[in-house]
Amino acid sequence: KQHAIVPSAPMVLKDDPTLMFVNSGMAPFKEFFLGNAEPKSSRIADSQKCLRVSGKHNDLEEVGYDTYHHTLFEMLGNWSFGDYFKEEAIAWAWELLTEVFKIDKDILYVTVFEG
């Protein structure tokens, strides 16, 4: 969908004194979301290396007790900076899964968060 593919940012963002480590896929794009900088593209996709650290969503105590809590993980992201929103992103995700990856629609479960 014409996203610019960007490499993972470093785990330590040298130009951001508010974060010691990257802890989310959106952290490297914080300045764009805040309106402090302009992205090179209005559509970006990446695979961001992240470090699980304590904070608002602290689940460090879960590391090692199951198969999905790790201290280092990667977050896949597609980002829109004023270009598209959830309706398009959801439709494109469904298209990717069912038409590109050819996953049978009958074995997929869709959930919606209404909070």
TIMI-2910 file (N, C-alpha, C, CB; in pm, 1 decimal, decimal comma, always signed):
<rs>
+----------+----------+----------+----------+----------+----------+----------+----------+----------+----------+----------+----------+------+
!      n_x !      n_y !      n_z !     ca_x !     ca_y !     ca_z !      c_x !      c_y !      c_z !     cb_x !     cb_y !     cb_z ! resn !
+----------+----------+----------+----------+----------+----------+----------+----------+----------+----------+----------+----------+------+
!    +81,9 !   -119,5 !     +0,0 !     +0,0 !     +0,0 !     +0,0 !    +85,8 !   +125,2 !     +0,0 !    -92,9 !     +0,2 !   +119,5 !  Lys !
!   +201,3 !   +115,0 !    -61,5 !   +293,0 !   +228,0 !    -83,8 !   +349,3 !   +286,3 !    +46,7 !   +221,2 !   +337,7 !   -161,0 !  Gln !
!   +374,0 !   +200,0 !   +143,2 !   +440,3 !   +243,1 !   +265,8 !   +591,5 !   +246,2 !   +242,6 !   +404,3 !   +149,0 !   +384,7 !  His !
!   +656,6 !   +344,9 !   +298,7 !   +802,7 !   +345,8 !   +299,1 !   +847,7 !   +247,5 !   +406,9 !   +860,5 !   +491,2 !   +325,1 !  Ala !
!   +931,5 !   +152,8 !   +370,4 !   +982,0 !    +54,7 !   +466,9 !  +1106,6 !   +113,6 !   +531,1 !  +1013,3 !    -84,0 !   +398,3 !  Ile !
!  +1104,7 !   +126,0 !   +663,8 !  +1218,9 !   +183,5 !   +734,9 !  +1279,9 !    +78,3 !   +826,9 !  +1176,3 !   +309,0 !   +816,0 !  Val !
!  +1409,3 !    +84,8 !   +848,9 !  +1473,9 !    -11,7 !   +938,3 !  +1439,7 !    +17,4 !  +1084,6 !  +1626,6 !     -9,4 !   +918,2 !  Pro !
!  +1462,7 !    -79,5 !  +1167,0 !  +1443,6 !    -63,7 !  +1310,6 !  +1533,9 !    +47,5 !  +1362,0 !  +1472,2 !   -196,2 !  +1385,2 !  Ser !
!  +1479,2 !   +130,6 !  +1448,9 !  +1561,0 !   +232,3 !  +1515,6 !  +1648,2 !   +162,9 !  +1620,0 !  +1471,4 !   +343,6 !  +1581,8 !  Ala !
!  +1754,5 !   +227,3 !  +1664,9 !  +1836,7 !   +167,6 !  +1771,4 !  +1756,6 !   +148,7 !  +1899,6 !  +1959,7 !   +254,9 !  +1799,4 !  Pro !
!  +1797,4 !    +55,5 !  +1982,5 !  +1729,4 !    +31,8 !  +2111,0 !  +1740,8 !   +152,1 !  +2203,9 !  +1787,6 !    -92,1 !  +2179,9 !  Met !
!  +1846,9 !   +229,8 !  +2189,4 !  +1864,0 !   +352,8 !  +2266,4 !  +1853,0 !   +468,9 !  +2168,0 !  +2002,2 !   +354,9 !  +2343,9 !  Val !
!  +1749,2 !   +551,0 !  +2185,8 !  +1729,6 !   +665,2 !  +2098,0 !  +1815,2 !   +780,9 !  +2147,9 !  +1579,6 !   +705,7 !  +2091,3 !  Leu !
!  +1914,5 !   +816,5 !  +2072,6 !  +2010,4 !   +917,4 !  +2116,2 !  +1950,6 !  +1058,0 !  +2124,7 !  +2128,0 !   +918,7 !  +2022,7 !  Lys !
!  +1845,1 !  +1085,0 !  +2046,8 !  +1786,3 !  +1219,1 !  +2045,0 !  +1661,9 !  +1231,3 !  +2132,4 !  +1751,8 !  +1257,4 !  +1903,7 !  Asp !
!  +1634,8 !  +1134,2 !  +2219,6 !  +1515,5 !  +1139,4 !  +2303,6 !  +1553,2 !  +1116,6 !  +2449,6 !  +1411,7 !  +1034,8 !  +2257,6 !  Asp !
!  +1565,9 !  +1222,7 !  +2527,2 !  +1603,7 !  +1206,7 !  +2668,2 !  +1491,0 !  +1151,1 !  +2755,0 !  +1648,5 !  +1339,4 !  +2724,0 !  Pro !
!  +1370,0 !  +1134,0 !  +2699,8 !  +1257,8 !  +1084,8 !  +2779,8 !  +1251,1 !   +933,0 !  +2784,9 !  +1128,4 !  +1138,8 !  +2725,4 !  Thr !
!  +1326,0 !   +865,1 !  +2699,0 !  +1325,5 !   +718,3 !  +2696,4 !  +1466,8 !   +665,0 !  +2711,5 !  +1262,5 !   +665,8 !  +2565,9 !  Leu !
!  +1484,5 !   +573,5 !  +2805,2 !  +1614,6 !   +509,9 !  +2818,0 !  +1631,2 !   +402,9 !  +2710,2 !  +1631,6 !   +448,7 !  +2958,5 !  Met !
!  +1521,3 !   +327,4 !  +2683,8 !  +1520,9 !   +222,7 !  +2582,6 !  +1391,9 !   +231,8 !  +2502,8 !  +1536,4 !    +82,6 !  +2646,9 !  Phe !
!  +1394,4 !   +184,1 !  +2379,4 !  +1272,3 !   +175,2 !  +2300,1 !  +1187,0 !    +63,3 !  +2359,6 !  +1304,0 !   +148,9 !  +2147,8 !  Val !
!  +1065,1 !    +97,1 !  +2398,9 !   +976,9 !     -0,2 !  +2463,1 !   +848,0 !    -23,2 !  +2384,6 !   +943,5 !    +45,5 !  +2603,2 !  Asn !
!   +837,8 !    +37,8 !  +2266,6 !   +718,9 !    +17,8 !  +2183,6 !   +754,2 !    +45,6 !  +2038,0 !   +601,8 !   +109,4 !  +2230,4 !  Ser !
!   +671,8 !     -7,2 !  +1949,1 !   +696,0 !    +13,8 !  +1807,4 !   +679,7 !   +157,4 !  +1763,9 !   +605,4 !    -71,6 !  +1728,0 !  Gly !
!   +600,8 !   +233,3 !  +1838,5 !   +575,8 !   +371,6 !  +1798,2 !   +677,4 !   +469,6 !  +1855,8 !   +437,4 !   +412,6 !  +1840,3 !  Met !
!   +759,5 !   +428,6 !  +1948,1 !   +854,2 !   +519,4 !  +2013,7 !   +943,0 !   +596,7 !  +1915,4 !   +941,5 !   +441,1 !  +2108,6 !  Ala !
!   +998,0 !   +532,0 !  +1811,8 !  +1083,1 !   +607,4 !  +1719,2 !  +1008,2 !   +715,2 !  +1640,4 !  +1148,4 !   +512,3 !  +1622,8 !  Pro !
!   +874,5 !   +708,3 !  +1639,8 !   +793,9 !   +803,1 !  +1562,8 !   +726,3 !   +907,4 !  +1651,7 !   +688,7 !   +728,5 !  +1482,6 !  Phe !
!   +764,3 !   +912,3 !  +1777,6 !   +700,0 !   +999,8 !  +1874,5 !   +695,1 !  +1145,0 !  +1828,7 !   +771,4 !   +991,0 !  +2006,4 !  Lys !
!   +802,5 !  +1194,6 !  +1774,2 !   +807,5 !  +1334,9 !  +1732,1 !   +709,3 !  +1364,3 !  +1618,3 !   +949,3 !  +1371,2 !  +1688,4 !  Glu !
!   +680,9 !  +1264,7 !  +1534,7 !   +582,8 !  +1282,0 !  +1427,8 !   +442,4 !  +1290,8 !  +1486,6 !   +591,5 !  +1166,1 !  +1326,2 !  Phe !
!   +410,9 !  +1199,9 !  +1581,8 !   +278,6 !  +1199,8 !  +1643,4 !   +254,0 !  +1328,0 !  +1723,3 !   +262,7 !  +1077,7 !  +1734,1 !  Phe !
!   +357,4 !  +1382,0 !  +1783,0 !   +344,7 !  +1505,5 !  +1860,6 !   +341,5 !  +1630,4 !  +1773,1 !   +458,6 !  +1516,0 !  +1959,0 !  Leu !
!   +371,8 !  +1613,9 !  +1644,6 !   +372,6 !  +1727,8 !  +1553,1 !   +499,5 !  +1809,8 !  +1559,8 !   +256,4 !  +1815,9 !  +1581,4 !  Gly !
!   +605,3 !  +1754,7 !  +1621,3 !   +731,9 !  +1826,9 !  +1633,9 !   +825,8 !  +1807,3 !  +1515,5 !   +801,3 !  +1784,3 !  +1759,1 !  Asn !
!   +794,6 !  +1710,2 !  +1429,0 !   +878,1 !  +1681,6 !  +1312,4 !   +788,5 !  +1625,5 !  +1202,5 !   +993,7 !  +1581,4 !  +1347,7 !  Ala !
!   +835,1 !  +1632,7 !  +1080,1 !   +761,6 !  +1582,2 !   +964,0 !   +824,3 !  +1451,7 !   +916,2 !   +760,1 !  +1687,0 !   +849,5 !  Glu !
!   +744,4 !  +1346,3 !   +900,3 !   +800,0 !  +1221,4 !   +845,8 !   +832,1 !  +1237,6 !   +697,4 !   +701,1 !  +1103,8 !   +866,5 !  Pro !
!   +922,8 !  +1155,5 !   +647,6 !   +959,2 !  +1159,5 !   +505,5 !   +846,8 !  +1105,8 !   +417,7 !  +1087,1 !  +1079,1 !   +480,9 !  Lys !
!   +758,6 !  +1025,2 !   +478,2 !   +645,5 !   +968,1 !   +406,5 !   +524,9 !   +969,1 !   +500,4 !   +677,3 !   +822,8 !   +355,9 !  Ser !
!   +404,4 !   +979,6 !   +445,1 !   +284,7 !   +974,7 !   +529,4 !   +247,6 !   +830,9 !   +564,1 !   +167,1 !  +1043,6 !   +459,3 !  Ser !
!   +311,6 !   +733,3 !   +497,4 !   +288,9 !   +590,8 !   +524,5 !   +424,1 !   +524,1 !   +547,0 !   +211,1 !   +521,7 !   +406,7 !  Arg !
!   +437,9 !   +463,2 !   +663,6 !   +563,8 !   +396,1 !   +698,2 !   +532,1 !   +258,5 !   +755,1 !   +647,0 !   +480,6 !   +800,6 !  Ile !
!   +617,3 !   +160,8 !   +725,6 !   +606,9 !    +27,8 !   +785,9 !   +744,5 !    -10,7 !   +838,6 !   +553,9 !    -78,5 !   +682,6 !  Ala !
!   +744,8 !    -85,9 !   +951,3 !   +872,9 !   -125,0 !  +1010,2 !   +858,3 !   -249,0 !  +1097,6 !   +930,9 !     -9,9 !  +1092,3 !  Asp !
!   +971,0 !   -300,1 !  +1139,4 !   +980,5 !   -404,7 !  +1241,0 !  +1076,8 !   -350,0 !  +1345,8 !  +1030,0 !   -544,8 !  +1180,5 !  Ser !
!  +1021,5 !   -305,2 !  +1458,7 !  +1099,7 !   -233,7 !  +1558,4 !  +1142,7 !   -323,6 !  +1673,9 !  +1020,6 !   -116,7 !  +1611,5 !  Gln !
!  +1273,0 !   -325,6 !  +1700,0 !  +1325,5 !   -397,3 !  +1817,5 !  +1286,6 !   -319,5 !  +1942,7 !  +1481,8 !   -415,3 !  +1809,0 !  Lys !
!  +1234,1 !   -390,0 !  +2043,4 !  +1187,1 !   -326,5 !  +2166,8 !  +1240,5 !   -402,6 !  +2287,7 !  +1032,0 !   -320,7 !  +2170,5 !  Cys !
!  +1252,7 !   -331,4 !  +2397,4 !  +1295,3 !   -390,3 !  +2523,8 !  +1180,3 !   -378,0 !  +2622,7 !  +1424,7 !   -320,9 !  +2578,6 !  Leu !
!  +1141,0 !   -489,1 !  +2682,7 !  +1033,8 !   -485,8 !  +2782,7 !  +1091,9 !   -427,9 !  +2910,9 !   +972,6 !   -629,1 !  +2807,4 !  Arg !
!  +1033,7 !   -317,7 !  +2954,1 !  +1081,3 !   -249,4 !  +3074,4 !   +962,2 !   -217,8 !  +3163,2 !  +1159,5 !   -119,6 !  +3038,5 !  Val !
!   +990,3 !   -179,8 !  +3286,8 !   +881,1 !   -146,6 !  +3377,7 !   +820,7 !    -13,2 !  +3338,6 !   +929,9 !   -142,9 !  +3523,8 !  Ser !
!   +700,0 !    +10,1 !  +3382,7 !   +630,8 !   +134,6 !  +3350,6 !   +481,8 !   +114,3 !  +3359,8 !   +669,1 !   +184,7 !  +3211,3 !  Gly !
!   +408,4 !   +192,1 !  +3282,2 !   +262,2 !   +189,6 !  +3286,3 !   +206,4 !    +49,5 !  +3262,6 !   +205,6 !   +285,5 !  +3182,9 !  Lys !
!   +259,1 !    -19,4 !  +3163,8 !   +211,1 !   -154,1 !  +3131,5 !   +315,9 !   -256,5 !  +3174,7 !   +180,4 !   -167,6 !  +2978,8 !  His !
!   +347,6 !   -256,7 !  +3300,5 !   +455,4 !   -339,3 !  +3352,7 !   +412,4 !   -485,9 !  +3361,5 !   +499,5 !   -288,3 !  +3490,5 !  Asn !
!   +477,1 !   -569,2 !  +3284,1 !   +454,0 !   -713,1 !  +3295,3 !   +586,6 !   -788,0 !  +3299,2 !   +367,7 !   -763,4 !  +3178,2 !  Asp !
!   +688,6 !   -720,5 !  +3351,9 !   +819,9 !   -785,0 !  +3363,1 !   +814,5 !   -912,6 !  +3445,2 !   +919,9 !   -689,5 !  +3424,9 !  Leu !
!   +725,1 !   -916,9 !  +3544,0 !   +716,3 !  -1037,0 !  +3628,5 !   +667,3 !  -1158,2 !  +3550,2 !   +623,3 !  -1011,5 !  +3747,0 !  Glu !
!   +613,6 !  -1137,3 !  +3429,8 !   +565,5 !  -1248,5 !  +3347,6 !   +675,3 !  -1309,2 !  +3260,5 !   +451,5 !  -1201,7 !  +3259,8 !  Glu !
!   +788,7 !  -1241,1 !  +3247,8 !   +897,0 !  -1290,0 !  +3162,7 !   +945,0 !  -1425,9 !  +3212,9 !  +1014,3 !  -1188,8 !  +3159,1 !  Val !
!   +951,1 !  -1522,3 !  +3123,6 !  +1001,9 !  -1654,6 !  +3156,0 !   +897,6 !  -1754,0 !  +3202,0 !  +1103,8 !  -1642,7 !  +3259,4 !  Gly !
!   +775,0 !  -1708,4 !  +3229,5 !   +671,1 !  -1798,9 !  +3278,5 !   +577,4 !  -1849,0 !  +3169,8 !   +591,1 !  -1730,7 !  +3384,1 !  Tyr !
!   +587,6 !  -1793,0 !  +3051,3 !   +504,9 !  -1838,7 !  +2940,2 !   +586,9 !  -1827,4 !  +2811,0 !   +371,9 !  -1755,6 !  +2930,6 !  Asp !
!   +520,9 !  -1849,1 !  +2699,3 !   +594,2 !  -1851,3 !  +2572,0 !   +592,4 !  -1717,7 !  +2498,9 !   +536,9 !  -1957,4 !  +2482,2 !  Thr !
!   +527,7 !  -1615,8 !  +2555,3 !   +517,2 !  -1491,2 !  +2479,7 !   +563,5 !  -1366,6 !  +2554,4 !   +377,1 !  -1472,0 !  +2437,7 !  Tyr !
!   +608,8 !  -1377,6 !  +2676,5 !   +666,9 !  -1262,5 !  +2745,4 !   +818,6 !  -1276,3 !  +2742,7 !   +614,1 !  -1251,4 !  +2892,6 !  His !
!   +882,5 !  -1190,5 !  +2666,1 !  +1027,4 !  -1191,8 !  +2651,8 !  +1081,2 !  -1052,5 !  +2683,7 !  +1069,2 !  -1236,4 !  +2508,5 !  His !
!  +1207,7 !  -1043,4 !  +2714,2 !  +1264,4 !   -912,3 !  +2743,8 !  +1295,0 !   -834,6 !  +2616,5 !  +1390,7 !   -927,1 !  +2827,1 !  Thr !
!  +1328,4 !   -903,3 !  +2508,3 !  +1352,9 !   -839,0 !  +2378,8 !  +1251,4 !   -894,2 !  +2279,5 !  +1500,5 !   -863,3 !  +2328,8 !  Leu !
!  +1184,6 !   -806,1 !  +2208,4 !  +1087,4 !   -850,6 !  +2109,7 !  +1083,2 !   -748,9 !  +1996,6 !   +946,5 !   -869,3 !  +2173,5 !  Phe !
!  +1017,0 !   -784,2 !  +1887,4 !  +1001,5 !   -692,9 !  +1774,8 !   +853,3 !   -666,5 !  +1752,9 !  +1067,1 !   -750,6 !  +1646,3 !  Glu !
!   +822,3 !   -542,5 !  +1724,7 !   +684,6 !   -505,0 !  +1694,1 !   +677,2 !   -466,3 !  +1546,8 !   +635,6 !   -387,7 !  +1785,9 !  Met !
!   +583,4 !   -529,3 !  +1476,0 !   +559,0 !   -493,2 !  +1337,1 !   +460,3 !   -377,9 !  +1335,2 !   +505,5 !   -614,6 !  +1254,9 !  Leu !
!   +485,0 !   -280,2 !  +1251,2 !   +394,3 !   -167,0 !  +1248,9 !   +374,5 !   -109,6 !  +1111,0 !   +443,6 !    -61,2 !  +1339,5 !  Gly !
!   +252,3 !    -65,9 !  +1086,4 !   +225,9 !    +18,7 !   +971,0 !   +169,1 !   +147,8 !  +1027,7 !   +126,9 !    -49,9 !   +866,8 !  Asn !
!   +227,5 !   +258,6 !   +984,7 !   +199,8 !   +387,6 !  +1046,1 !   +147,6 !   +484,6 !   +941,9 !   +325,3 !   +444,0 !  +1113,6 !  Trp !
!    +44,5 !   +557,2 !   +980,8 !    -10,7 !   +661,8 !   +896,6 !     +1,2 !   +794,1 !   +970,0 !   -158,1 !   +632,0 !   +858,8 !  Ser !
!    +57,9 !   +890,0 !   +902,5 !    +71,3 !  +1023,8 !   +959,5 !    -22,7 !  +1116,4 !   +883,8 !   +219,5 !  +1075,2 !   +952,3 !  Phe !
!   -150,8 !  +1111,8 !   +924,1 !   -253,2 !  +1195,6 !   +863,1 !   -304,7 !  +1146,6 !   +729,8 !   -201,1 !  +1330,9 !   +846,0 !  Gly !
!   -280,8 !  +1019,5 !   +695,2 !   -318,6 !   +968,2 !   +563,5 !   -440,1 !   +875,8 !   +569,7 !   -201,6 !   +894,5 !   +501,4 !  Asp !
!   -438,0 !   +774,4 !   +652,5 !   -549,5 !   +680,3 !   +664,7 !   -566,0 !   +644,8 !   +811,7 !   -525,8 !   +551,7 !   +578,2 !  Tyr !
!   -676,7 !   +573,2 !   +842,1 !   -701,2 !   +538,9 !   +982,4 !   -747,0 !   +394,1 !   +991,4 !   -806,9 !   +633,9 !  +1045,8 !  Phe !
!   -810,9 !   +358,0 !  +1098,2 !   -841,9 !   +218,3 !  +1129,7 !   -923,9 !   +148,4 !  +1022,3 !   -915,5 !   +211,2 !  +1259,6 !  Lys !
!  -1021,7 !   +216,3 !   +965,8 !  -1107,7 !   +150,0 !   +867,4 !  -1025,9 !    +93,7 !   +751,5 !  -1213,4 !   +247,7 !   +814,4 !  Glu !
!   -937,1 !   +175,0 !   +695,9 !   -852,1 !   +127,3 !   +586,5 !   -752,6 !    +23,3 !   +635,1 !   -777,8 !   +243,8 !   +521,9 !  Glu !
!   -691,4 !    +44,9 !   +751,8 !   -590,5 !    -48,4 !   +802,4 !   -650,5 !   -187,0 !   +827,0 !   -528,3 !     +5,6 !   +932,0 !  Ala !
!   -771,1 !   -191,6 !   +879,4 !   -837,2 !   -320,3 !   +905,4 !   -869,0 !   -390,8 !   +773,8 !   -967,0 !   -299,7 !   +987,9 !  Ile !
!   -921,7 !   -317,6 !   +677,4 !   -953,6 !   -377,7 !   +546,6 !   -826,9 !   -429,4 !   +479,1 !  -1024,4 !   -274,8 !   +454,9 !  Ala !
!   -719,3 !   -353,1 !   +488,0 !   -593,3 !   -396,6 !   +425,8 !   -535,0 !   -517,9 !   +496,8 !   -491,2 !   -282,5 !   +426,4 !  Trp !
!   -548,0 !   -524,7 !   +627,7 !   -498,9 !   -641,1 !   +702,1 !   -575,8 !   -766,4 !   +661,0 !   -511,6 !   -617,9 !   +854,5 !  Ala !
!   -707,1 !   -753,0 !   +647,8 !   -790,1 !   -865,9 !   +604,1 !   -750,4 !   -909,8 !   +463,3 !   -940,3 !   -828,0 !   +608,1 !  Trp !
!   -727,4 !   -815,2 !   +375,9 !   -683,3 !   -845,3 !   +239,9 !   -549,4 !   -918,7 !   +241,5 !   -672,3 !   -716,2 !   +157,1 !  Glu !
!   -456,2 !   -871,8 !   +323,3 !   -325,0 !   -936,2 !   +332,8 !   -338,8 !  -1081,5 !   +377,7 !   -234,2 !   -859,3 !   +430,2 !  Leu !
!   -417,0 !  -1104,7 !   +482,4 !   -431,8 !  -1239,8 !   +536,2 !   -504,4 !  -1333,8 !   +440,9 !   -505,3 !  -1234,8 !   +667,2 !  Leu !
!   -614,0 !  -1285,4 !   +381,1 !   -698,6 !  -1376,0 !   +303,5 !   -664,5 !  -1383,1 !   +155,7 !   -839,8 !  -1335,2 !   +317,8 !  Thr !
!   -615,2 !  -1274,0 !    +98,2 !   -587,7 !  -1273,9 !    -45,0 !   -439,8 !  -1292,8 !    -77,8 !   -636,2 !  -1145,5 !   -105,3 !  Glu !
!   -352,6 !  -1232,3 !     +1,1 !   -209,2 !  -1245,5 !    -25,8 !   -154,3 !  -1373,0 !    +37,9 !   -132,6 !  -1122,3 !    +26,8 !  Val !
!   -180,5 !  -1390,4 !   +169,9 !   -131,0 !  -1510,0 !   +240,1 !   -220,2 !  -1631,6 !   +218,9 !   -119,0 !  -1481,8 !   +388,6 !  Phe !
!   -338,1 !  -1611,3 !   +160,6 !   -433,1 !  -1719,8 !   +128,8 !   -476,9 !  -1799,2 !   +252,0 !   -370,7 !  -1814,7 !    +27,8 !  Lys !
!   -494,0 !  -1732,1 !   +364,5 !   -545,3 !  -1798,3 !   +485,2 !   -696,6 !  -1807,7 !   +472,1 !   -504,3 !  -1720,3 !   +616,5 !  Ile !
!   -750,2 !  -1926,8 !   +499,2 !   -894,1 !  -1950,1 !   +489,9 !   -968,4 !  -1860,4 !   +589,1 !   -927,2 !  -2099,0 !   +516,1 !  Asp !
!  -1064,1 !  -1783,6 !   +539,7 !  -1141,5 !  -1691,7 !   +624,5 !  -1212,2 !  -1764,2 !   +738,9 !  -1244,4 !  -1617,0 !   +540,2 !  Lys !
!  -1247,8 !  -1890,8 !   +717,4 !  -1322,8 !  -1964,9 !   +817,4 !  -1240,4 !  -2004,2 !   +940,1 !  -1380,0 !  -2087,5 !   +755,2 !  Asp !
!  -1107,5 !  -1993,1 !   +930,9 !  -1025,8 !  -2028,2 !  +1047,8 !   -972,0 !  -1903,9 !  +1119,5 !   -909,1 !  -2117,7 !  +1005,3 !  Ile !
!  -1011,6 !  -1785,6 !  +1072,7 !   -968,2 !  -1661,1 !  +1135,9 !  -1074,5 !  -1613,2 !  +1234,1 !   -939,6 !  -1552,2 !  +1029,5 !  Leu !
!  -1029,1 !  -1560,5 !  +1345,1 !  -1118,7 !  -1501,9 !  +1445,2 !  -1085,2 !  -1353,1 !  +1455,4 !  -1104,3 !  -1573,9 !  +1585,8 !  Tyr !
!  -1187,7 !  -1272,2 !  +1447,6 !  -1169,8 !  -1126,5 !  +1453,3 !  -1224,9 !  -1077,1 !  +1586,0 !  -1241,0 !  -1054,8 !  +1332,8 !  Val !
!  -1147,9 !   -991,3 !  +1651,6 !  -1193,3 !   -931,2 !  +1776,5 !  -1188,5 !   -779,7 !  +1763,5 !  -1106,9 !   -979,0 !  +1896,3 !  Thr !
!  -1270,9 !   -713,2 !  +1842,1 !  -1275,2 !   -567,9 !  +1841,1 !  -1269,9 !   -518,3 !  +1985,2 !  -1402,8 !   -515,7 !  +1768,3 !  Val !
!  -1182,2 !   -423,0 !  +2009,9 !  -1175,6 !   -360,6 !  +2141,9 !  -1264,3 !   -237,2 !  +2140,4 !  -1028,4 !   -323,8 !  +2180,7 !  Phe !
!  -1362,6 !   -233,0 !  +2229,0 !  -1456,8 !   -120,6 !  +2231,2 !  -1438,0 !    -32,4 !  +2353,3 !  -1599,4 !   -171,8 !  +2227,1 !  Glu !
!  -1321,0 !    -37,4 !  +2417,5 !  -1300,0 !    +38,1 !  +2540,5 !  -1284,4 !   +184,7 !  +2520,2 !  -1182,5 !    -11,9 !  +2610,3 !  Gly !
+----------+----------+----------+----------+----------+----------+----------+----------+----------+----------+----------+----------+------+
</rs>
